[in-house]
Amino acid sequence: MEEVQEVIEKVFNDAVHGAISLHPLCVKVVDTRQFQRLRFIKQVVLLLLFILLLSIALNIAYCYISYRVCHLAGQLVRAIQARQPNLGITRKDVLCVQMAGLCHDLGHGPFSHLWECFVREAKPDKGWKHEDASIKMFDYLIKSNNLEDEFRRYKLDDRDITFIKEMIQRPRETSNGDWPYKGRSRDKAFLYEIVANKRSGIDVDKWDYILRDGHTLGIKVTFDYHRLVNFSRIIDVEGEGPQICMRDKECDNLYDMFHARRILHRTAYQHRVTKTIDTMLIDAFRLADEHIEYCGDDGKKYCLSDVCDNMSAYTLLNDNVFHQILLAEGKHPNLLKAKQILNNILSRKLYVYVGQTQPTTSDISHEDLLRSLVENIPKGSSLSHENLDVQEVRLNYGMGSENPIEHVRFYSKKAPNVAKVLRKEEVSAMLPQSFQEVLFRLVCKSSEEGLVSEAKEVLRKACKKLEMKEPSMDYPSSHLTPVRQVISNGYPNNQQTTNGCGPLKSSVVMSLTSES
């Protein structure tokens, strides 16, 4: 029988989830330099909002995001534990799942996933992913803060720490079907689906960022994760092992979740301005790569694309790299170009949108389009491949062209231990016929009118040659439009303020045009 250990959890208040309680061991991890570094790492979409709306309140740090994922992971695993005690879920299992939720993003670089794109472009042979750094940072966090005794105090041994790391980054499946995990045996395979579900994409990390960003951006999210928690059930699926299954009546709820994900990608994560700022930031980081260095505990200095090789140096890396580049001394042409790009972002002198097109077949890549663009540049033209950038936008449900719901198993009220697949035809005739839309956007890195005009013509020719859709060159302006309210007798529109604080002396509402 498992030994019961009394713990007093620390309670935090959260704008999205209300009261969040953290296990004392999780609090110990939170109170480290390695974890607190996440306070200074923001989502790229929120950087965009900061630039557009000049409001630091919208810049939500990953530190708080990790609290929420830890909280949701605990909610889900405890709900399953209470409903199905026969599964043998222990208090250690619960704590490990919470710890994985807390630490799964420890390895994120500045501006979140943008840094991963930068390292991939700067050092393609490195094959770096933020999950790799999360594992290294987790080990470094424990060792450098002498937390081994704290983990042992709560009965977590080396096997449990391995389990936590396997949930953060799952090992590759073996070709012969052998169980690849060392942290937990196959009968607890479902625990690996709570924080990051590689099978269907339904996990607490996704629940959190959809709710968080929907709340921040003012986008109404209709899916209800509480129902998913309440109707999750573990069933041993033949040939696949025990996995998290959902009640059949929650199928629409899951479609709402994936639809909300797509809406967030369309309106925020892959918004035209967001993608353009991403491109500019990556260009600036690549130009400044060799000119900004961080010192590691081994005495070596690491350039931007190599900082992730040393966790001591990586602990110092956060969004402040933006200002480090701006304030860096030196007259190297690449550093000066990097500074100019960052200053252009701050003054909203962005790369110029040229046009947008769609491939007619799935075998056309953005590399094909870029190659065709370069081939169609007239001889003697001032336009070159260095002036052009093709942005690939994929709007889907998280699994490319596949329907992720068809990877979920459902049970019914009458047969709670029988797992089955629900095809979309069985759910509703109004569901999407396809699950992915691919767009290619062309931007010109020069605002010179002649080059932009040439780029438009080159895009038309390239699309015709590749038999792609006729490009759309028009896009509504996304610049901020100041709208000054009419002030009459000290009150806007002759109305008093609703908060009872008296009349407004002046009021300027900064709003985005309809395109945003």
C-alpha positions as CSV (number, residue, x, y, z in Angstrom):
1,M,0.0,0.0,0.0
2,E,1.3,3.4,-0.9
3,E,2.6,5.6,1.9
4,V,0.6,8.7,2.4
5,Q,2.6,11.9,3.0
6,E,0.9,15.1,4.1
7,V,1.8,18.1,1.9
8,I,0.7,21.7,2.1
9,E,0.3,23.1,-1.4
10,K,0.9,26.8,-2.3
11,V,-2.1,28.6,-3.9
12,F,-1.8,31.1,-6.8
13,N,-4.6,33.1,-8.4
14,D,-4.8,32.9,-12.2
15,A,-6.9,35.0,-14.5
16,V,-7.9,32.0,-16.7
17,H,-8.2,29.1,-14.2
18,G,-8.8,30.8,-10.9
19,A,-7.1,29.3,-7.9
20,I,-4.1,27.1,-8.8
21,S,-2.3,25.0,-6.2
22,L,1.2,23.8,-6.5
23,H,2.9,20.9,-4.8
24,P,5.8,22.0,-2.5
25,L,8.3,20.2,-4.8
26,C,7.0,22.1,-7.8
27,V,7.4,25.3,-5.8
28,K,11.0,24.4,-5.2
29,V,11.5,24.1,-8.9
30,V,9.7,27.3,-9.6
31,D,12.0,29.2,-7.2
32,T,15.1,28.6,-9.3
33,R,16.9,30.9,-11.7
34,Q,16.4,28.3,-14.5
35,F,12.7,28.4,-14.1
36,Q,12.3,32.1,-13.4
37,R,14.1,32.7,-16.7
38,L,10.8,31.9,-18.3
39,R,9.3,35.1,-16.9
40,F,11.3,36.9,-19.5
41,I,10.3,34.8,-22.5
42,K,7.1,35.7,-24.3
43,Q,4.9,34.3,-27.0
44,V,5.7,35.9,-30.4
45,V,2.0,36.7,-30.9
46,L,2.0,38.7,-27.7
47,L,5.2,40.5,-28.8
48,L,3.2,41.6,-31.8
49,L,0.4,42.8,-29.6
50,F,2.9,44.7,-27.5
51,I,4.2,46.5,-30.5
52,L,0.7,47.2,-31.9
53,L,-1.1,48.1,-28.8
54,L,1.7,49.4,-26.6
55,S,0.4,47.4,-23.7
56,I,2.7,45.4,-21.6
57,A,-0.3,43.8,-19.9
58,L,-0.8,41.6,-22.9
59,N,2.8,40.2,-22.7
60,I,2.2,37.0,-20.8
61,A,5.3,35.1,-19.7
62,Y,5.9,31.4,-20.1
63,C,6.5,31.2,-16.4
64,Y,2.7,31.6,-15.7
65,I,1.9,29.4,-18.6
66,S,3.8,26.5,-17.0
67,Y,1.9,26.9,-13.8
68,R,-1.3,26.4,-15.7
69,V,-0.2,23.3,-17.6
70,C,1.0,21.8,-14.3
71,H,-2.5,22.6,-12.8
72,L,-4.4,21.1,-15.8
73,A,-2.2,18.0,-15.8
74,G,-2.9,17.4,-12.1
75,Q,-6.6,17.9,-12.7
76,L,-6.8,15.3,-15.5
77,V,-4.6,12.6,-13.8
78,R,-6.5,13.0,-10.5
79,A,-9.9,12.7,-12.2
80,I,-8.8,9.5,-13.9
81,Q,-7.3,8.2,-10.6
82,A,-10.6,8.8,-8.8
83,R,-12.8,7.2,-11.4
84,Q,-10.6,4.2,-12.1
85,P,-8.7,3.2,-9.0
86,N,-8.0,-0.2,-10.6
87,L,-5.4,1.5,-12.8
88,G,-3.0,1.8,-9.8
89,I,-2.2,5.5,-10.3
90,T,0.0,6.5,-7.4
91,R,0.7,9.8,-5.7
92,K,4.1,9.6,-7.3
93,D,2.6,9.2,-10.7
94,V,0.4,12.3,-10.1
95,L,3.4,14.4,-8.9
96,C,5.6,13.3,-11.9
97,V,2.8,14.2,-14.4
98,Q,2.5,17.6,-12.7
99,M,6.2,18.1,-12.8
100,A,6.3,17.3,-16.5
101,G,3.6,19.9,-17.1
102,L,5.6,22.4,-15.1
103,C,8.9,21.8,-16.9
104,H,8.0,20.8,-20.4
105,D,8.9,24.2,-21.8
106,L,12.1,24.9,-19.8
107,G,14.1,24.8,-23.0
108,H,12.3,27.5,-24.9
109,G,14.5,30.3,-26.3
110,P,13.7,34.0,-26.7
111,F,10.3,34.6,-28.3
112,S,9.2,31.0,-27.9
113,H,9.1,28.9,-31.0
114,L,10.7,31.6,-33.1
115,W,14.1,30.8,-31.6
116,E,13.7,27.2,-32.7
117,C,13.2,28.4,-36.3
118,F,16.3,30.7,-36.0
119,V,18.6,27.9,-34.7
120,R,17.3,25.5,-37.4
121,E,18.1,28.1,-40.1
122,A,21.5,29.1,-38.6
123,K,22.7,25.6,-37.7
124,P,20.6,23.1,-39.7
125,D,23.0,20.3,-38.9
126,K,22.4,20.7,-35.2
127,G,18.8,19.4,-35.5
128,W,17.9,21.3,-32.3
129,K,14.5,21.3,-30.7
130,H,13.4,23.1,-27.6
131,E,12.4,19.7,-26.0
132,D,16.1,18.8,-26.2
133,A,17.0,21.9,-24.2
134,S,14.1,21.2,-21.8
135,I,15.6,17.9,-20.8
136,K,19.1,19.4,-20.4
137,M,17.8,22.3,-18.4
138,F,15.7,20.1,-16.1
139,D,18.9,18.1,-15.3
140,Y,20.9,21.3,-14.9
141,L,18.2,22.8,-12.6
142,I,18.2,19.8,-10.3
143,K,22.0,19.6,-10.1
144,S,22.8,23.3,-9.8
145,N,20.2,23.9,-7.1
146,N,21.0,20.7,-5.2
147,L,17.4,19.5,-5.4
148,E,18.2,15.8,-5.4
149,D,17.4,15.6,-1.7
150,E,14.1,17.4,-2.3
151,F,13.1,14.9,-4.9
152,R,14.0,12.0,-2.6
153,R,12.1,13.6,0.2
154,Y,8.9,13.1,-1.8
155,K,9.9,9.6,-2.8
156,L,10.9,10.4,-6.4
157,D,13.9,8.3,-7.5
158,D,16.0,8.1,-10.7
159,R,13.3,6.1,-12.4
160,D,10.7,8.8,-11.6
161,I,13.0,11.6,-13.0
162,T,13.4,9.5,-16.1
163,F,9.6,9.3,-16.4
164,I,9.3,13.1,-16.1
165,K,11.9,13.6,-18.9
166,E,10.2,10.9,-21.1
167,M,6.9,12.8,-20.8
168,I,8.7,16.0,-21.9
169,Q,10.4,14.4,-24.8
170,R,9.2,10.9,-25.7
171,P,11.8,8.5,-27.0
172,R,11.5,7.1,-30.5
173,E,9.3,4.1,-31.0
174,T,11.2,0.9,-31.6
175,S,10.8,-0.9,-35.0
176,N,10.0,-4.2,-33.4
177,G,7.3,-2.9,-31.2
178,D,9.1,-3.2,-27.9
179,W,8.2,-0.8,-25.1
180,P,10.7,2.1,-25.5
181,Y,10.1,3.8,-22.1
182,K,12.0,3.2,-18.9
183,G,10.0,5.5,-16.5
184,R,6.8,3.5,-16.5
185,S,5.7,0.1,-17.8
186,R,3.3,-0.4,-20.7
187,D,0.2,-0.7,-18.4
188,K,0.6,3.0,-17.7
189,A,1.1,4.1,-21.3
190,F,-1.8,6.6,-20.9
191,L,0.2,8.8,-18.5
192,Y,2.4,9.7,-21.4
193,E,-0.6,11.3,-23.2
194,I,-1.5,13.9,-20.6
195,V,1.1,16.6,-21.1
196,A,2.0,16.0,-24.8
197,N,-0.2,13.6,-26.7
198,K,1.6,12.5,-29.9
199,R,-1.2,10.1,-30.9
200,S,-4.1,12.6,-31.2
201,G,-2.9,16.0,-30.1
202,I,-5.4,16.2,-27.3
203,D,-3.5,17.2,-24.2
204,V,-3.5,19.7,-21.4
205,D,-0.8,21.8,-23.0
206,K,-3.1,22.5,-26.0
207,W,-6.1,23.2,-23.7
208,D,-4.1,25.8,-21.8
209,Y,-2.7,27.8,-24.8
210,I,-6.1,27.8,-26.5
211,L,-7.8,29.1,-23.4
212,R,-5.0,31.5,-22.5
213,D,-4.6,33.1,-26.0
214,G,-8.3,33.1,-26.6
215,H,-8.7,35.0,-23.3
216,T,-5.8,37.4,-24.1
217,L,-6.9,38.1,-27.7
218,G,-10.6,38.4,-26.9
219,I,-11.5,35.4,-29.1
220,K,-14.4,33.4,-27.7
221,V,-13.5,29.8,-27.2
222,T,-16.4,27.4,-27.1
223,F,-14.8,24.1,-26.2
224,D,-15.2,23.0,-22.6
225,Y,-12.1,21.3,-21.2
226,H,-13.9,20.5,-17.9
227,R,-16.1,18.1,-19.8
228,L,-13.1,16.5,-21.4
229,V,-11.6,16.0,-17.9
230,N,-14.9,14.6,-16.6
231,F,-15.4,12.2,-19.5
232,S,-11.9,10.9,-20.0
233,R,-11.5,7.2,-19.5
234,I,-8.7,4.7,-19.8
235,I,-9.4,1.7,-22.0
236,D,-7.0,-1.0,-23.2
237,V,-7.3,-0.7,-27.0
238,E,-6.4,-3.9,-28.8
239,G,-3.0,-3.7,-30.4
240,E,-2.3,-0.3,-28.9
241,G,-2.4,-0.6,-25.2
242,P,-4.2,1.5,-22.6
243,Q,-5.0,5.0,-23.8
244,I,-7.1,8.0,-22.9
245,C,-10.6,7.6,-24.5
246,M,-13.4,10.1,-24.6
247,R,-17.2,9.7,-24.2
248,D,-18.9,9.7,-27.7
249,K,-21.1,12.7,-26.9
250,E,-17.9,14.8,-26.5
251,C,-16.9,14.4,-30.1
252,D,-18.4,17.8,-31.0
253,N,-16.5,19.4,-28.1
254,L,-13.2,18.0,-29.5
255,Y,-14.0,19.4,-33.0
256,D,-14.7,22.8,-31.3
257,M,-11.2,22.5,-29.6
258,F,-9.4,21.9,-32.9
259,H,-11.4,24.6,-34.7
260,A,-10.4,27.1,-31.9
261,R,-6.8,26.1,-32.6
262,R,-7.2,26.8,-36.3
263,I,-8.8,30.2,-35.6
264,L,-5.9,31.2,-33.3
265,H,-3.4,30.2,-36.0
266,R,-5.3,32.2,-38.7
267,T,-6.0,35.3,-36.6
268,A,-2.8,35.4,-34.5
269,Y,0.0,32.9,-34.7
270,Q,0.2,33.0,-38.5
271,H,-1.3,36.4,-39.1
272,R,0.4,38.3,-41.9
273,V,2.0,40.9,-39.6
274,T,3.1,38.2,-37.1
275,K,4.8,36.2,-39.7
276,T,6.5,39.2,-41.2
277,I,7.9,40.3,-37.8
278,D,9.0,36.6,-37.3
279,T,10.9,36.8,-40.5
280,M,12.5,40.2,-39.6
281,L,13.5,38.9,-36.1
282,I,15.1,35.7,-37.6
283,D,17.0,37.9,-40.1
284,A,18.3,40.1,-37.3
285,F,19.3,37.2,-35.1
286,R,21.2,35.6,-38.0
287,L,23.1,38.8,-38.8
288,A,24.0,39.3,-35.1
289,D,24.7,35.6,-34.5
290,E,28.5,35.9,-34.2
291,H,28.5,39.3,-32.5
292,I,26.4,38.5,-29.3
293,E,27.9,36.0,-27.0
294,Y,27.0,34.4,-23.6
295,C,29.6,32.9,-21.3
296,G,29.1,29.3,-20.0
297,D,30.2,27.7,-16.8
298,D,33.0,26.0,-18.8
299,G,34.6,29.4,-19.5
300,K,33.7,29.3,-23.2
301,K,31.7,32.0,-25.0
302,Y,28.8,30.9,-27.1
303,C,27.3,32.7,-30.1
304,L,23.5,33.0,-30.3
305,S,22.9,29.8,-32.3
306,D,25.2,27.8,-29.9
307,V,24.0,29.1,-26.5
308,C,21.7,26.1,-26.3
309,D,24.8,23.9,-26.1
310,N,25.6,25.1,-22.5
311,M,22.8,25.3,-20.0
312,S,24.6,27.8,-17.8
313,A,24.9,30.2,-20.7
314,Y,21.4,29.3,-21.8
315,T,20.0,30.4,-18.4
316,L,21.1,33.9,-19.3
317,L,19.3,34.0,-22.6
318,N,15.9,35.5,-22.8
319,D,13.9,38.1,-24.7
320,N,16.4,40.8,-23.6
321,V,18.6,39.6,-26.5
322,F,16.5,42.1,-28.6
323,H,17.9,45.0,-26.7
324,Q,21.3,43.5,-26.4
325,I,21.6,43.6,-30.1
326,L,20.3,47.2,-30.2
327,L,22.8,48.3,-27.5
328,A,25.8,46.2,-28.8
329,E,29.0,48.1,-29.6
330,G,30.7,47.5,-32.8
331,K,30.7,48.6,-36.4
332,H,30.5,45.3,-38.2
333,P,28.2,45.6,-41.2
334,N,26.1,42.6,-40.2
335,L,25.6,43.9,-36.6
336,L,24.6,47.3,-38.0
337,K,22.1,45.6,-40.4
338,A,20.6,43.6,-37.4
339,K,20.2,46.8,-35.4
340,Q,18.5,48.5,-38.4
341,I,16.0,45.6,-38.7
342,L,15.1,45.8,-35.0
343,N,14.7,49.5,-35.2
344,N,12.4,49.1,-38.2
345,I,10.3,46.7,-36.2
346,L,9.9,49.2,-33.4
347,S,9.0,51.9,-35.9
348,R,6.7,49.6,-37.9
349,K,8.7,49.8,-41.1
350,L,8.0,46.2,-41.9
351,Y,8.9,44.1,-44.9
352,V,6.4,44.8,-47.7
353,Y,3.6,42.4,-48.4
354,V,3.7,41.5,-52.1
355,G,1.0,38.9,-52.6
356,Q,-0.5,35.6,-51.6
357,T,-1.2,32.4,-53.5
358,Q,-2.2,28.8,-52.9
359,P,-0.7,25.6,-54.4
360,T,-3.0,23.5,-56.5
361,T,-1.2,20.2,-55.6
362,S,0.3,19.0,-52.3
363,D,3.7,18.4,-53.9
364,I,4.5,22.1,-54.4
365,S,6.7,23.5,-51.6
366,H,7.6,27.0,-50.7
367,E,11.2,26.1,-51.9
368,D,9.7,25.4,-55.3
369,L,8.0,28.7,-55.4
370,L,11.1,30.6,-54.2
371,R,13.2,28.8,-56.9
372,S,10.7,29.7,-59.6
373,L,10.6,33.3,-58.4
374,V,14.4,33.6,-58.7
375,E,14.3,32.0,-62.2
376,N,11.8,34.7,-63.3
377,I,13.8,37.7,-62.2
378,P,14.7,39.6,-65.4
379,K,18.4,39.9,-66.2
380,G,19.9,43.2,-65.1
381,S,17.1,43.7,-62.5
382,S,18.0,45.1,-59.1
383,L,15.7,42.5,-57.5
384,S,17.4,39.4,-56.2
385,H,16.6,36.4,-54.0
386,E,18.0,38.3,-51.0
387,N,15.1,40.8,-51.4
388,L,12.4,38.1,-51.3
389,D,11.0,35.8,-48.6
390,V,8.3,33.2,-49.0
391,Q,6.2,32.5,-45.9
392,E,4.5,29.2,-45.7
393,V,1.2,29.2,-43.8
394,R,-0.4,25.9,-42.8
395,L,-3.9,26.1,-41.2
396,N,-5.0,22.7,-40.0
397,Y,-6.1,20.8,-36.9
398,G,-2.6,19.9,-35.8
399,M,-1.9,16.8,-37.9
400,G,-1.4,18.1,-41.4
401,S,-4.1,17.0,-43.8
402,E,-5.3,14.3,-41.4
403,N,-8.3,14.5,-39.1
404,P,-7.0,14.1,-35.5
405,I,-10.4,13.0,-34.2
406,E,-10.0,9.8,-36.2
407,H,-7.0,9.0,-33.9
408,V,-9.2,9.3,-30.8
409,R,-11.0,6.3,-29.3
410,F,-14.5,6.8,-27.9
411,Y,-16.7,4.9,-25.6
412,S,-20.5,5.0,-25.0
413,K,-22.6,5.0,-21.9
414,K,-23.8,1.5,-22.5
415,A,-20.3,0.1,-23.3
416,P,-17.8,2.1,-21.1
417,N,-15.0,-0.4,-21.7
418,V,-15.3,-0.7,-25.4
419,A,-13.2,1.7,-27.5
420,K,-14.3,2.7,-31.0
421,V,-13.4,5.2,-33.8
422,L,-16.0,7.8,-34.8
423,R,-15.7,8.8,-38.4
424,K,-16.8,12.4,-39.1
425,E,-19.6,11.1,-41.3
426,E,-21.1,9.5,-38.1
427,V,-20.9,12.8,-36.2
428,S,-22.2,15.5,-38.6
429,A,-22.6,16.3,-42.2
430,M,-21.5,19.8,-41.5
431,L,-17.9,19.0,-40.5
432,P,-14.9,20.1,-42.8
433,Q,-14.3,18.1,-45.9
434,S,-10.6,18.8,-45.7
435,F,-8.4,19.5,-42.7
436,Q,-5.6,21.6,-44.1
437,E,-5.2,24.8,-46.1
438,V,-1.8,25.9,-47.4
439,L,-0.9,29.4,-48.3
440,F,2.2,31.0,-49.6
441,R,2.9,34.7,-48.9
442,L,5.6,36.7,-50.6
443,V,7.2,39.7,-48.8
444,C,9.9,42.0,-50.2
445,K,12.6,43.1,-47.8
446,S,12.9,46.4,-49.6
447,S,10.3,49.1,-49.6
448,E,11.6,50.6,-52.8
449,E,8.5,51.0,-55.0
450,G,10.2,49.7,-58.2
451,L,11.4,46.5,-56.5
452,V,8.0,45.8,-55.0
453,S,6.4,46.2,-58.4
454,E,9.0,43.9,-60.0
455,A,8.3,41.4,-57.2
456,K,4.6,41.4,-58.0
457,E,5.3,40.7,-61.6
458,V,7.7,37.9,-60.8
459,L,5.1,36.3,-58.5
460,R,2.5,36.3,-61.2
461,K,5.0,34.6,-63.6
462,A,6.1,32.0,-61.0
463,C,2.5,31.1,-60.1
464,K,1.6,30.7,-63.8
465,K,4.7,28.5,-64.4
466,L,3.9,26.3,-61.4
467,E,0.1,26.3,-62.3
468,M,-0.7,27.8,-58.9
469,K,-3.6,30.0,-58.1
470,E,-3.5,33.5,-59.4
471,P,-1.9,35.5,-56.6
472,S,-3.9,38.1,-54.7
473,M,-1.9,41.3,-54.4
474,D,-4.4,43.3,-52.3
475,Y,-4.4,43.2,-48.5
476,P,-6.1,45.6,-46.2
477,S,-3.8,47.8,-44.1
478,S,-3.0,46.5,-40.7
479,H,-1.6,49.7,-39.3
480,L,-3.0,51.1,-36.1
481,T,-5.7,53.6,-36.7
482,P,-6.2,56.2,-34.0
483,V,-9.9,56.8,-33.4
484,R,-10.6,59.9,-31.3
485,Q,-13.9,59.8,-29.5
486,V,-16.0,62.9,-29.7
487,I,-15.8,64.7,-26.3
488,S,-18.9,66.7,-25.3
489,N,-19.2,68.6,-22.0
490,G,-16.3,66.5,-20.6
491,Y,-18.0,63.2,-21.3
492,P,-17.5,60.9,-24.3
493,N,-20.7,60.9,-26.3
494,N,-22.4,62.7,-23.4
495,Q,-22.1,59.6,-21.3
496,Q,-20.5,59.3,-17.8
497,T,-17.9,56.6,-17.2
498,T,-19.3,53.3,-16.1
499,N,-16.9,52.9,-13.3
500,G,-18.1,55.9,-11.3
501,C,-14.8,57.7,-11.5
502,G,-16.1,60.9,-13.0
503,P,-15.8,62.3,-16.5
504,L,-13.1,61.5,-19.0
505,K,-11.0,64.6,-19.8
506,S,-9.8,63.0,-23.1
507,S,-10.0,59.7,-24.7
508,V,-8.1,58.1,-27.6
509,V,-9.0,54.6,-28.6
510,M,-6.3,52.8,-30.5
511,S,-7.9,50.1,-32.8
512,L,-6.9,47.8,-35.5
513,T,-8.5,47.8,-38.9
514,S,-10.7,45.0,-39.9
515,E,-7.9,42.9,-41.3
516,S,-6.5,42.2,-37.9
